[in-house]
């Protein structure tokens, strides 16, 4: 089951994930940090940049704000 976070839990998760990936997360705002992680994973840095999204397994979706498209 996928975990979804918001607020401080999201920022803490992003920091932890960035460190595991070897990214420098010091003095980086949360949105930029998540964009860095998305790019490192080979994804588009789309967090809070789109109105609609079809990435239903994205761990950032609870805080993103994009309307989810559940079409298969």
N, C-alpha and C positions, 0 to 999 in steps of 0.2 A: 504494500500500500504506500502511495506517495504522501509525504508530509508537505503541508502548505503552511507558510509562516507569514506573519505581518508584524509591523512595528519593530521593537527592539529584538525580538526573536529572529526576524528576517535579517536584520543587520548583523547580528551575531552569527547566523548561519552563513551569510555571504562572506564575512571575514574568515571564518573557519575554512570554508570551501576555497577561498582565494589563497590562503596559506598552504593548503594541501596541494594546490596547483602551482605553487611557487611564484604567485603574484604578490607584489608589494601593495598591501592594502592600507598603509599608513597615510593619513591625511587625504583620503579619497572619500568623496561623498557616496552614499549608498547607490544611487542610480548609476553613477560612473563605475563603481565597483562591480555591480551586476552586469553592466555592459562588457567590462573586461572579461568577466567569467564566461559570458555567453560567447564572445569571440574566441576565447581560448578553447572552448568546447566545440568550435566550428559552427556556431549558430549566428544568426543575425543579432546584433545588439539592439533588440526591439523593446526592452522593458520600458513601459510607460511612454512608448513612442507610437503605438498603433491604437486604432479604435476597435478593431476586430482581430481575433487571433484563432488559429486552429490547432495550436500546439497544446493539446489537452493534457499532456503529461509534464508540462513545464512546471518546475518547482517554484517559479516566481509568480504564477498566475493569481494567487490570492491577493497579492499586493499590487499587481500590475494595473488593473483598472480596465483592461481591454475586454470587450464583450466576447465571450467564447463562442466559436462556431463548432458545433458538435457533429458536423456532417462527415461521413466516412467516404 
